[in-house]
């Protein structure tokens, strides 16, 4: 009896460890191209299962050949993700990371964004910065020039300087990395949006309508800074409010807030999506 109990406890611990490892790997790959590749692998496995079920010999032979060389192909395809996982494992950050470290990272990220936004705003240089959250933005990342670089105010400023190759489009940020610049975003077709808003503002609202992303916009006409979230936009947002809202939404394990607008409405200051 004691032996059976010991075996069951070992099995439970084994299952919990494996589940935790799989969970961490999913978090590591979330929002990257690895998710789409995994979906492709699932399709191949389903095709293999169907070939066996319906006794499709030719298809089954093809699937067997794919599985034979599949391990090597997976290693080659997932090389960036595997390297990042091994690097984080070597630094001890794959399975343990304190919320304090993550909050410090978010604070540093916001400070760099704020420096760039203030610089661009004073000089009336248009800009559109998108923060990816739970909804992956890979399709939009692939529409621009991929960078995968650290977030610095200098780099952001240089990207949006007029008459440069990347200034006309959006910058997409994933956690602490600038994933791409010059990205094309969906424009909002909401008829209630003010006609004063240009393409950047409509793109920011459109992105917030199809995802949970947060967008910061700098107007090249007025230099005003706007923030778009959940299909709504606040225009000419103050620096304190911008920092507070970005930290609130980007900090680790941020909980969803109530559906009421996140800013104090003043006549002429905000636009609602109707």
Secondary structure by P-SEA (a helix, b strand, c coil): caaaaaaaaaaaaaaaaaaaaaaaaaaaacccaaaaaaaaaaaaaaaaaaaaaacaaaaaaaaaaaaaaaaaaaaaaaaaaaaaaaaaaaacccccccaaaaaaaaaaaaaaaaaaaaaaaaacccbbbbbbccccaaaaaaacccccccccaaaaaaaaccccccccbbbbbccccccccbbbbbbbccccccccccaaaaaaaaaaaaccbbbbbbbccccbbbbbccccccccccaaaaaaaaaaaccccccccccccccccccccccccc
